[in-house]
């Protein structure tokens, strides 16, 4: 494979609470997608992934990412690494729609 282009319209779309999730890629080694939240919305609690690290990167907006008992205020360009098996949850604390990309490896979905 020399690369694969995937546009938002070609993704798998599903809801996790009020979070609009788009799953772009899922292989044995990697999962990549985005989560979108409207202002004031809080997504579902993700119980964590037993064998995977997950990275959250804020593409647009301002979010509060709860990782276990720790809260991270994240702005555009910020990233957080979530260790395996730690529950986490996103809240849009900004005034605009928030778009956060996520990636976990190895893939567990």
C-alpha positions in Angstrom: 0.0 0.0 0.0 1.3 3.4 -1.0 -1.1 5.4 1.1 -4.9 5.8 1.2 -6.8 9.0 1.1 -10.0 9.1 3.2 -12.4 12.1 3.2 -14.8 12.8 6.0 -17.8 11.7 3.8 -16.2 8.2 3.4 -15.7 7.6 7.2 -17.6 5.4 9.6 -19.7 7.9 11.7 -21.2 7.0 15.1 -22.2 8.7 18.3 -20.6 8.3 21.7 -23.0 10.3 23.8 -23.3 13.7 22.1 -19.8 13.2 20.5 -19.8 12.8 16.8 -17.0 10.3 16.1 -15.5 9.7 12.6 -13.3 6.6 12.2 -10.9 7.2 9.4 -8.6 4.2 9.7 -8.4 1.0 11.7 -5.7 -1.6 11.2 -4.2 -4.2 13.5 -1.6 -1.7 14.6 -3.4 1.7 14.6 -6.8 3.4 14.9 -7.3 7.0 13.9 -10.3 9.2 14.0 -11.9 12.5 15.2 -14.4 13.5 17.8 -16.5 16.6 17.5 -18.4 18.3 20.3 -20.6 21.4 20.4 -20.0 24.0 23.0 -20.8 22.8 26.5 -21.2 19.1 25.5 -19.4 16.3 27.3 -18.7 13.0 25.6 -19.2 9.5 26.9 -16.7 8.1 29.4 -14.2 5.9 27.6 -13.2 3.2 30.1 -9.7 3.1 28.6 -8.0 0.5 26.4 -6.3 -2.3 28.2 -3.4 -2.7 25.9 -3.3 0.6 24.0 -1.9 4.1 24.4 -4.2 6.8 23.0 -3.2 10.3 21.8 -5.6 13.2 21.7 -4.7 16.3 19.6 -6.9 19.4 19.5 -7.4 20.4 15.9 -9.9 23.2 16.7 -11.5 24.6 19.8 -10.9 24.3 23.6 -11.6 21.1 25.5 -11.2 19.7 29.0 -9.8 16.1 28.9 -10.3 14.1 32.0 -7.7 11.3 32.3 -8.4 9.3 35.5 -8.6 12.0 38.2 -6.5 14.6 36.3 -7.9 17.3 34.1 -6.1 18.8 31.1 -7.3 22.1 29.5 -6.4 21.7 25.9 -6.2 24.3 23.1 -5.5 24.1 19.4 -2.2 22.3 18.8 -2.1 20.6 22.3 -1.7 16.8 22.7 -2.1 14.4 25.6 -1.0 10.8 25.8 -3.4 8.6 27.7 -1.8 5.4 29.2 -3.5 2.0 28.8 -6.5 1.2 30.9 -7.2 4.8 32.2 -10.7 6.1 31.8 -11.0 9.4 29.9 -13.6 11.9 28.8 -13.8 15.0 26.7 -15.8 18.2 27.4 -16.0 21.2 25.1 -15.3 24.2 27.3 -15.0 26.7 24.4 -17.5 28.8 22.5 -17.1 27.0 19.2 -17.4 23.5 17.9 -14.3 21.5 19.1 -12.6 18.9 16.8 -10.2 16.5 18.4 -8.2 13.8 16.6 -7.4 10.6 18.4 -5.1 7.7 17.6 -4.5 4.5 19.6 -2.0 1.8 19.1 -2.3 -1.1 18.9 -5.8 -1.0 17.6 -8.5 -2.3 19.9 -11.8 -1.3 18.4 
